[in-house]
Structures are given as structure tokens and as C-alpha cells.
Amino acid sequence: MEKKKVIEALDICKSFHDPITVQVLTDVSFAINAGEFVSVMGKSGCGKSTLLYILSTMDTSYEGELFLDGVSMTNKLDAELAKVRNEKIGFVFQFHYLLSEFNNLQNVMLPGLKLGKLSAKEVEHHAYEKLRILGIEKEALKYPNQISGGQKQRVAIARALINEPLIIMGDEPTGNLDKKNGDVVFEIFKELAEEYQQSLLIVTHDPDFAANTHRTITMEDGRIISTA
């Protein structure tokens, strides 16, 4: 049985026009299936982050087509895209972006409360469950400044998971971590893909991280040179 495509890019091109026109992405096409753990590699300036912004629907000025869950994202209104991002995409960045005035549990709950599909009690239950999967439920009522860097990134991953997203996108999520914590985060991603069929698209500079994902999209000068 053919696996469901969660995201598909077709002939995506992107140029910046300031003050001269520079093409940063050229004819980028690929798809990611349900439960696939895919990394994106390439030198600085090759277009990885630009591509991630387009795939996450945050940048809408491009040529080509983007499909999420089989639905075209091209020419959608900003309000529609904001809803798609909250429902279907979980984000994990190099920095955790946890809010210091909220405890870890409340940080995880925030996107769920914003989505408004479940009661606050149900969102809290889901948040505890995500923290448990990531092995840090004991830290739920602590504040971000009371836990380690690796634990903060795990709270950030729990937050990315709270709305049961179609795909998790990460921009260098292990970039600020030492090797030990980076390995922990990698194993979490791997478990999410293999046990929970979570799709993941992770931009990374770490060749060891990329080598152990299901597939690596390699970019050079704004083009994909391999998707092995």
C-alpha cells in the first residue's frame, strides 16, 4: 500500500530582490511520507532555511506549488495559513523559545489552548502525556530556568507535538546542545517516527545526525542534488 504523502513541493523557486535579483531556490521538488524522518543538509547559504520557511507556509512569495496533506497551500490567505500552521505543523528551533513566566507544562499547553479544539483540562492531560513520552513529566511543574538545556529542548518538542501535527519541522534543533543531549534529541525524533508514525523534516549541519535519518535531502546553491 502506498504511504500517504504529508508534504509535497513541486518546482519551488525563490528569488530575493534587494537591490538586485538573486535566485536562492531553483526547481525544488520532493515529497515526505507519513512516518518518514528526513534531514536536510548543505553548506550555509545553500537555501535550507529559506526552503523551511516556505514549507512551513511562513514565506508565501515563491513560484511553484506546495501541498500539505494533499491540499495546495499556494494562494491561501494569511489567516488560513496561520490555522494550518497551528493544526498541522509542529516547530522545533535551535533555541527552545520557552516562556520563562510559565511552567513547563503550561509552555507545552500553549499551542493547544490557542487551537481551541479541546478543553483546558484535556489539553493539560495531553501535555502531561507528551512530557511522559519524552521522559520529563517529573519536570512539568518546574519553570524553564530550573531545568537543563537538553530538558528545555525536550519540553520544546513536547510543545511541538501537542496538537498532533501532521509534520514536525526543525531548524538545527540540536545545534545548541552538546553531543550527549544532541543524541538524546535524535533518539526522541527516531522514536516518534518509528513508534508513533510522526513525520519529521529536520534541517541540520550535523552529518552524523543526517546519516542516521531515514533519508537525507542534500542541497547545494539552491538546488537539491540528492534525496537518498
C-alpha positions in Angstrom: 0.0 0.0 0.0 1.4 3.4 -1.0 2.2 5.6 2.0 0.4 8.9 2.4 2.3 12.0 1.3 2.2 14.5 4.1 4.0 17.3 2.3 5.0 17.8 -1.3 7.0 20.5 -3.0 6.7 20.9 -6.8 9.2 23.1 -8.7 9.6 25.6 -6.0 11.7 28.6 -7.0 12.5 31.7 -4.8 14.4 34.9 -5.5 15.3 37.8 -3.3 15.1 41.3 -5.0 17.2 43.6 -2.8 18.6 45.5 -4.6 19.5 43.0 -7.3 17.7 39.8 -8.0 19.3 36.7 -6.5 17.8 33.3 -7.0 18.0 31.3 -3.8 15.9 28.2 -4.7 15.7 26.6 -8.1 13.1 23.9 -9.1 13.0 22.2 -5.7 10.7 19.1 -5.8 10.3 16.3 -3.2 7.7 14.6 -1.0 7.7 13.3 2.5 5.6 10.3 3.5 3.8 9.6 6.8 6.2 8.4 9.5 9.3 9.4 7.5 12.2 11.0 9.3 14.0 13.2 6.7 17.0 15.5 7.2 18.1 18.5 5.0 21.9 19.1 4.7 24.0 21.6 2.9 26.5 24.3 3.4 25.5 27.7 4.9 23.7 29.8 2.3 22.6 26.8 0.2 18.9 27.7 0.8 18.0 25.2 3.6 16.4 27.7 6.0 14.7 29.6 3.1 13.2 26.2 2.0 12.0 25.5 5.5 10.2 28.9 5.7 8.4 28.1 2.5 7.5 24.6 3.5 6.2 25.9 6.9 3.9 28.3 5.0 5.6 31.3 6.7 7.0 32.6 3.4 4.4 32.8 0.6 6.4 34.7 -2.1 7.7 31.8 -4.2 6.9 30.1 -7.5 5.8 26.5 -7.8 3.4 24.6 -5.6 3.3 23.3 -2.0 0.9 20.7 -0.9 0.2 19.8 2.8 -1.9 16.8 3.5 -2.9 16.8 -0.2 -4.2 20.4 -0.1 -2.4 23.2 -2.1 -1.1 25.9 0.2 -0.4 28.3 -2.7 -2.5 31.4 -2.8 -4.2 30.8 0.6 -5.0 33.7 2.8 -2.7 34.5 5.7 -5.4 33.6 8.3 -5.9 30.2 6.6 -2.2 29.6 6.7 -1.9 30.5 10.3 -4.6 28.0 11.1 -2.8 25.3 9.1 0.5 26.0 10.9 -1.2 25.7 14.3 -3.0 22.5 13.4 -0.7 20.6 11.1 2.9 21.7 11.8 5.0 21.4 14.9 8.1 23.6 15.1 11.4 22.9 17.0 14.1 25.5 16.6 17.8 25.7 17.7 16.7 27.8 20.6 13.8 26.4 22.7 11.7 29.7 22.9 10.1 28.6 26.2 8.3 31.4 28.0 10.0 32.0 31.4 6.8 33.2 33.2 5.1 29.9 32.5 6.0 26.5 33.9 7.0 23.7 31.5 3.5 22.1 31.5 1.9 25.5 30.6 4.5 26.1 27.9 3.6 22.7 26.3 -0.2 23.6 26.6 0.0 27.0 24.9 -0.5 25.9 21.2 -3.3 23.5 22.3 -5.1 26.3 24.1 -4.6 28.6 21.1 -6.1 25.9 18.7 -9.2 25.8 21.0 -10.4 22.3 19.9 -10.2 20.7 23.4 -11.0 21.9 26.9 -8.1 23.3 29.0 -8.3 20.1 31.1 -8.0 17.9 28.0 -5.1 20.0 26.7 -3.4 19.6 30.1 -3.9 15.8 30.0 -2.3 15.7 26.5 0.6 17.9 27.6 1.4 15.6 30.5 1.2 12.6 28.1 3.7 14.3 25.7 6.1 15.1 28.6 5.8 11.5 29.7 6.7 10.1 26.3 9.8 12.4 26.3 10.7 11.2 29.8 10.4 14.6 31.6 6.9 14.5 33.2 8.7 15.0 36.6 9.8 18.4 35.4 6.2 19.5 34.4 5.6 22.0 37.2 9.2 23.4 37.2 10.0 26.6 35.2 12.3 26.6 32.2 15.1 28.2 34.2 15.1 25.3 36.6 15.9 22.6 34.1 18.9 21.8 31.8 19.4 22.8 28.2 18.6 19.3 27.0 15.5 19.1 29.1 14.4 22.5 27.7 14.7 21.2 24.2 12.6 18.2 25.2 9.9 20.5 26.5 10.0 22.4 23.2 9.5 19.0 21.4 6.5 18.2 23.6 5.1 21.6 22.8 5.6 20.9 19.0 3.6 17.6 19.5 0.7 19.0 21.5 -1.7 19.4 18.5 -0.8 16.0 17.0 0.8 17.7 13.9 1.0 16.2 10.5 4.7 17.0 10.4 7.4 18.4 12.7 9.8 20.8 11.2 13.1 21.5 12.9 15.8 24.1 12.2 19.1 22.9 13.7 17.3 21.5 16.8 20.5 20.0 18.2 22.7 23.0 17.2 22.9 24.4 20.7 23.3 21.1 22.5 26.4 19.0 23.4 26.8 15.6 21.9 25.1 13.7 24.7 22.0 15.9 24.6 22.0 16.0 20.8 22.0 12.2 20.8 19.0 12.2 23.2 17.1 14.5 20.9 17.9 12.4 17.9 16.7 9.3 19.6 13.4 11.1 20.5 12.9 12.0 16.9 13.6 8.5 15.8 11.2 7.0 18.3 8.5 9.5 17.3 8.9 8.4 13.6 9.1 4.7 14.2 6.7 4.2 17.1 4.2 7.0 16.6 4.4 7.4 12.7 5.3 11.0 13.2 6.7 12.7 10.0 9.8 14.9 10.6 11.8 17.3 8.4 14.9 18.4 10.2 17.5 20.9 8.9 20.9 20.0 10.3 24.6 20.8 10.0 25.5 17.5 11.8 26.5 14.8 9.3 26.1 12.1 12.0 22.5 13.2 12.7 21.7 13.2 9.0 23.3 9.9 8.3 21.0 8.1 10.8 17.7 9.6 9.5 15.6 7.6 7.0 16.6 9.9 4.1 18.7 13.0 3.6 17.9 15.8 1.1 21.2 17.4 0.2 21.2 20.9 -1.2 23.8 23.0 -3.0 23.3 26.5 -4.4 19.6 26.4 -4.0 19.1 23.1 -5.7 18.5 19.6 -4.4 21.4 17.4 -5.6 20.3 14.2 -3.9 17.4 12.8 -1.9 18.9 9.5 -0.9 
